[in-house]
């Protein structure tokens, strides 16, 4: 609870630095902008297609893999206990890499270091399944990334990216998601860009996708060259967005239009 | 890798109308799309779905290319007796998945 209190304090201090940022009381998950039908789809585990990946992830969790012949479960045990809250605090600082790593990167680090297997490809079904399975264990928990001296520079870098105009349309993330949320872009409501439910099942994709896939979509939308999967810029942006959503309820696997 | 999620009430009263929900993992590739170099992506869809209740067919559906990926099929039937509901999906490229669920009728 004390850590949470500290995070709230940090939010209050930093929020004053950017007048355009959304006040805490006005923050809303993308869920609140969805139609009744799409919300019902997310809420019902029997109807939420993201559960298919969760189901598959549960199988992978127990499957032995790699030269080490170890399954995730051999180290971590029952994910329902050991992975509770993990996704809600990622990206998290990795001491060996000296920077925050996203949930997908964390899965792959475990794979290469502990299981001695080649990493899973970005957006591959297996990686998404494992990420979804781990993320599912944090559903209902508050988002809380750790901000300290080591992670502060990455938070600042992510914030700078969020506020930097880029692409042929010369738009910054903040111009839509801070200044014009709730209004419409073509037929769609502009959400506040809180990553509360990743990996998400996006109806447009007809499949599950990571936050980085979504960010790259947005970058293409503003006609900027998207950063590569796993690029530091994307992870820093993820980190900033999770910090920006601190205290909001984690909903993975969420459904989005 | 095919996986399916089945939701059937575990218990029901005799004569009660029960709702059954099924969700199956499938790309439902339409056969109308092309790759970036113009090659046609071959069709790969689920064609049929059948549910039998203790051997009696209670629901059947034909699926077509316009149906989205990961088809979600919901239907209802009358709980007549305890037993097993068997769900069977068939499709292109020899796709065939069978799942079952037990129900107790009081």
Contacts between the chains, C-beta under 8 A, distances in Angstrom:
chain1	res1	chain2	res2	distance
A	44	B	21	8.0
A	45	B	5	7.9
A	46	B	5	6.3
A	46	B	7	3.7
A	46	B	21	4.4
A	46	B	23	6.8
A	47	B	21	6.5
A	47	B	23	6.8
A	47	B	72	6.0
A	49	B	23	6.3
A	49	B	69	8.0
A	49	B	70	4.5
A	49	B	72	7.2
A	51	B	5	5.7
A	51	B	23	7.2
A	52	B	3	5.6
A	52	B	5	6.5
A	52	B	23	6.6
A	52	B	24	7.9
A	52	B	25	4.5
A	52	B	70	6.3
A	55	B	3	5.2
A	55	B	5	6.6
A	56	B	1	6.6
A	56	B	3	5.6
A	56	B	25	7.6
A	125	B	1	7.2
A	203	B	68	7.8
A	206	B	27	7.7
A	206	B	28	7.6
A	206	B	68	5.8
A	206	B	69	3.8
A	206	B	70	7.2
A	207	B	69	6.4
A	207	B	70	7.9
